[in-house]
Amino acid sequence: MNAVEIEEAISLLADQAFDAAEFPYAFLESFGNKAATIKRLRSGNSNKSDVGGVLQTNNIHMLVCGEGEVTASLDALRGSLATTKAKAKFILATDGVEFEAENTASGETVACDYAKFPDHFGFFLALAGISTVKEIRNSAIDIKATGRLNRLYIELLKNNPGWSTPERRHDMNHFMARLIFCFFAEDTDIFLGDDLFTSTVEQMSDSKSANTHEIISETFRAMGVKVADRPNADLPRWANGFPYVNGGLFTSNVDVPKFSRIARKYLLHAGRLDWQQINPDIFGSMIQAVADDEERGSLGMHYTSVENILKLLNPLFLDDLREQLAEAGESKVKLLNLRKRMAKIRIFDPACGSGNFLVIAYKQMREIEYEINKRRIETNQRSEIPLTNFRGIELRDFPAEIARLALIIAEFQCDVIYRGQQDALAEFLPLNAMNWITQGNALRVDWLSVCPPTGTGVKLIGDDLFSTPLDQAEIEFENEGGETYICGNPPYAGLSSQGKEQKDDLEVLFEGVTKYWKSFDYVSGWLFKSKKYMEHVGCAAAFVTTNSICQGQQVPMMWPIVLKDSVAINFAHSSFKWSNLAARNAGVTVVIIGITNRACLKKKLYSIKKDGETTERLVNELNAYLIPTKNQYITPVSKPYNKGKSEMVWGNKPVDGGSLILSSEEANKIIKDEPATSAFIRPYFGSEEYIRGKQRFCIWVKDEERGIAEKFEAFSSRFQQVKKMRASSKAKETRPAAEYPHRFRQIQGNPGELAIIIPIHTSENRHYLPVGLLPYGSIISNAAYGIYNAPIWNMSIIASSLHLVWIATVCGKIKTDFRYSNTLGWNTFPIPKLTEKNKDDLSKSAEDILLARETHFPATIADLYNPDTMPDNLRYAHKRNDEVLERIYIGRRFKNDTERLEKLFDLYTKMTSSETKLNVKKAQG
Ligand SMILES: C[S@@+](CC[C@H](N)C(=O)[O-])C[C@H]1O[C@@H](n2cnc3c(N)ncnc32)[C@H](O)[C@@H]1O
């Protein structure tokens, strides 16, 4: 269950008559517990309460008590041994009149009337596995509003199927935006009188709902007519109380979908909420999914915390404003200059969704402006920060509508806070008609037309804030000398999640610029368009993106196109989890990257420490891998740069339709039937076989042995199948291989000799790469790499933390696996010149790792390298190995991965400098 569904379920529970016996089970059911779980608790099998209540292990201990005994009951629950033993996260006591609960870990409590407990549902979200975010817990209203409107939306579409067609979807979305505006306006005195809109609908429409749509339509019509024009507008008397709103919100078609009785009820329920408290950023993000059939299931889950948004906005421009404010002190002139500067700052989010980045930016700037006004003793001053300076592009119609509304609501709320309700009201209506959120595809729309740099002549005057479709922002532009900041969290979409349209967008965008665009994440489009924008004006941009954009092969392909013409990375936030509210959502790992073409001497690198604290580091350089060192792109090379390092080759590719590969059973049977075949059957290892201990074999016949091998029926029939499969292959390079069906199509290195195996894919959860030695005679498949007849110190290097961090950065990942590459990861990995002593020490520690593994025979590599259960002796052997290797690099252990990478990048730069390359060549003759 998601947060919205939970809120609905417990609201329903609180509305019903209190049933003492049933309450605990109904409460648990509201948080998504399955019927079977409740049944077990009810039967007493899993209920371990020692105070006569209901105890769900690891979750909650509840007690329903006699009237007036709630506090004492909570005390009893707190003191209960069973509460502690069962690690209950919450204790809860109620008598149906009062309600008290406590979070046993934090000690936080809730005490309220029973009827009001649904207001505190955020407190209990952990019961459903949803880790709460502070703002959400305090935002019951946003979740409630989302839930109510969602029900209404679905019910309306059920009754008005025509409104869900693509042609009418916009009307439906616009209708919802109008409703939200009315709910907000009636609770904030923008409309005169209590609940003017909801009460009007309730009183004027009949309860069977036949005319609800007509009543609403008339109120909408009234809000589109100026007071002066009203005498000729033929408005019903009761609609005359609604003010003229303008802003395009009520000017066009005032069609309203038909209401069923249920829909009417939902509308009245929604109207009864206190919309004054709505948080436009939170609510906007939550409600986005309402209009999206595919996303509705995750309703309310797309919430991005303010804290995370500020991680981007602060270094992008807010920190600078605050510094200027601090520096201005009480100087009236300096304060005025800052205010003037802020009035010309434009924030542009080209994937703005419901406008949360823009709303937060606006609110923060208003806070700073207020501080200026306070120091200048001008608190009555009207805000000089125009809402029209907060611009966005959004693909989907509904979020674009909501973004416009969210900004209007944010402006009103800020006016109330900083100037008082009266002034806020006096200036609110009619709404400004200028449109600043464009609905469209940001990779196709010309950003200069939406957010023109200062001094250009784009001057389109709009007259309808909400009219659509909008291909272009319609705004009179007067902003000479202003700054522009581009921001947002555009869709990341890696290769496998891009749809055809997204691939087309990239093709159009990068055509003639690079041939590598097929390997780019979709988000690269936003980085590239920011760079293009910077060709016209000095500005700064920052985006949240998955860290894949700064890892692996994409880096040398994509970043050189962005980081040129004075564009550089000026700040970055290294990888952290960006989670939303979805139950048990682990979140994606993201980075924040800021780029600018303005002069910037020092760059900032932020990272989150293990204790959650964010550190800021001033550095001279930040490269595209987000390492504080000179920009360097790591590209594949066919041989190792370092002399002495052994050559690593790809495993052997059968291209056999499976005929040359044998399961254990097949191999055993063939050998049993014909023992002489055993000379041609070898253990076969790829990633899966090596890591998970799956036994497989392959038929391995050298050319000179073909005649003998073909005499075995078990082999010859398989060779026939290989021949047939290859001969009919679509791949032209495979067809000639039909001539030698007794062997793999591609053979590399010295298969069968002593080999170090390196799987291509390995889970990102493992702390070390699972490298190892294979039994003599084994064959490595194309799912792994091999180093043949090599000194074992090579293994020590591959097994080190240092190498892993290089591979993660330089080779990148596929889904949640590291993807090893010999040419990109091994050949480029810089190692200092090793003395014989170094090599001996490394060989010894590689042997120690192998010996430590041996002591756990027959545990598989997957078992041994499970980060939660890795045996101590193996962990120790790896630590020693890291110690030995890192001492060779810097004489001590590295402090962290950033330091490791800094060193490696420095060494790489030296190793690949043209002078060094020349010397190596000379030395090699
Ligand atoms: C990750 S969301 C971010 C929205 C918002 N900032 C938030 O935190 O909820 C990305 C947004 O980009 C929009 N989007 C996707 N492709 C787009 C495109 N080509 N042009 C403009 N917007 C796009 C999506 O509809 C979505 O609202």
The ligand as an SDF file (V2000), in Angstrom:
LIG
                    3D

 27 29  0  0  0  0  0  0  0  0999 V2000
   12.1750   12.9900  -12.5210 C   0  0  0  0  0  0  0  0  0  0  0  0
   10.8140   14.0110  -12.9260 S   0  0  0  0  0  0  0  0  0  0  0  0
   11.2130   15.4770  -12.1000 C   0  0  0  0  0  0  0  0  0  0  0  0
   10.0530   16.3530  -11.8620 C   0  0  0  0  0  0  0  0  0  0  0  0
   10.0970   17.1260  -10.5490 C   0  0  0  0  0  0  0  0  0  0  0  0
   11.2200   17.9950  -10.4750 N   0  0  0  0  0  0  0  0  0  0  0  0
   10.0680   16.1730   -9.3510 C   0  0  0  0  0  0  0  0  0  0  0  0
   10.9870   16.0970   -8.5760 O   0  0  0  0  0  0  0  0  0  0  0  0
    9.0410   15.5050   -9.2120 O   0  0  0  0  0  0  0  0  0  0  0  0
   11.1300   14.3520  -14.5900 C   0  0  0  0  0  0  0  0  0  0  0  0
   10.0420   15.1450  -15.2730 C   0  0  0  0  0  0  0  0  0  0  0  0
   10.4360   15.3740  -16.6010 O   0  0  0  0  0  0  0  0  0  0  0  0
    9.3220   15.2460  -17.4490 C   0  0  0  0  0  0  0  0  0  0  0  0
    9.8440   14.9130  -18.7910 N   0  0  0  0  0  0  0  0  0  0  0  0
   10.1810   13.7070  -19.2900 C   0  0  0  0  0  0  0  0  0  0  0  0
   10.6480   13.8400  -20.5400 N   0  0  0  0  0  0  0  0  0  0  0  0
   10.6090   15.1630  -20.8360 C   0  0  0  0  0  0  0  0  0  0  0  0
   10.9360   15.9200  -21.9710 C   0  0  0  0  0  0  0  0  0  0  0  0
   11.4310   15.3370  -23.0580 N   0  0  0  0  0  0  0  0  0  0  0  0
   10.7530   17.2480  -21.9210 N   0  0  0  0  0  0  0  0  0  0  0  0
   10.2600   17.8500  -20.8070 C   0  0  0  0  0  0  0  0  0  0  0  0
    9.9180   17.1700  -19.7040 N   0  0  0  0  0  0  0  0  0  0  0  0
   10.0960   15.8500  -19.7130 C   0  0  0  0  0  0  0  0  0  0  0  0
    8.5060   14.1450  -16.8150 C   0  0  0  0  0  0  0  0  0  0  0  0
    7.1580   14.2180  -17.2220 O   0  0  0  0  0  0  0  0  0  0  0  0
    8.7020   14.4430  -15.3320 C   0  0  0  0  0  0  0  0  0  0  0  0
    7.7180   15.3010  -14.8590 O   0  0  0  0  0  0  0  0  0  0  0  0
  1  2  1  0
  2  3  1  0
  2 10  1  0
  3  4  1  0
  4  5  1  0
  5  6  1  0
  5  7  1  0
  7  8  2  0
  7  9  1  0
 10 11  1  0
 11 12  1  0
 11 26  1  0
 12 13  1  0
 13 14  1  0
 13 24  1  0
 14 15  1  0
 14 23  1  0
 15 16  2  0
 16 17  1  0
 17 18  1  0
 17 23  2  0
 18 19  1  0
 18 20  2  0
 20 21  1  0
 21 22  2  0
 22 23  1  0
 24 25  1  0
 24 26  1  0
 26 27  1  0
M  CHG  2   2   1   9  -1
M  END
$$$$
